[in-house]
Amino acid sequence: MFFNPKHILGIKNLTVEEINFILDTAESFKEVNTRQIKKVPTLRGKTIVNLFFEASTRTRTSFEIAGKRLSADMVNISASSSSVVKGETLEDTAHNIEAMHPDIIVMRHSASGACDYLAERLKCSVINAGDGTHEHPSQALLDALTIRQHKGEIKGLTVAIAGDVTHSRVVRSNIYCLNKLGAKVKIAGPRTMLPPGLEKLGCEVHHNLKAAITDADCIMMLRIQRERQGKTLIPSLREYSRFFGLNDSNLQLAKEDAIVMHPGPINRGVEISSSVADGKQNVILEQVENGVAVRMALLYLVSGGEKLQDN
Ligand code: NCD
């Protein structure tokens, strides 16, 4: 298969074949990350700009390490140190960066649709590193890679995702991705954190964590996105944790070999207890590890994939 997308803006418009191809490509890059000298010349001469308008630890670092391991020149721009604080618009900022001829802009922004907006206006490639409450494609892909590694095949699995669904871009990309790959997706959260019409995306919706995680093969816990909530949506964190927190006791309802996932950052004692976050079923740091390989694959494919080798 040949797959050379101009942009990666979301999972919604990817086919099953394209998703599997990205995962297979990521698999082949995993080995580079364990070598003593973790560098291949694949993207030598390419310039990649990490343009982050929102806080990030994992995603920004992961794209940066991915680009550097492929020998690209990486430049990091964060909102607080950019001219956005001086009143420049997103489009002007992007055109000014593009005037310096980067090959790829990796962007995170608080507005849903910001990456699509730029992709329509710029000549270089755009990769979405999380836009508002819309999509976070590289996260869903690294989640799929992690599930695949533990369970072999995603088809036929039951995946429960719980937490602040309304404000989560991770959940939206994961629903698209897991549905396409043939998993059954069960969503749980308090009514105030579940958007209306969620079922239409192809998932079961529960207002009770226990119902969602019973017999699940994978459980994905989400952080409460307080920075995106206009008003308080829960009576107290203690109460939230009592009804929607994953702990040693309710985890027993899932399959015995269920894996526990979290995109990070985790809020210990809120959506997940420390003993589960550090417990033997957790694969949270494997997700982080797979993130580098998935982002290497995305940077490689957007740059031309196998075609690069002919140059
Ligand atoms: C997520 C995000 O930013 O959407 N984090 C991440 O990229 N790993 C989830 C979150 O912030 O809760």
Residues whose N, C-alpha, C, O or C-beta is under 5 A from the ligand:
A	BS01	NCD	R58 T59 G130 H136 V170 R223 P263 G264 P265
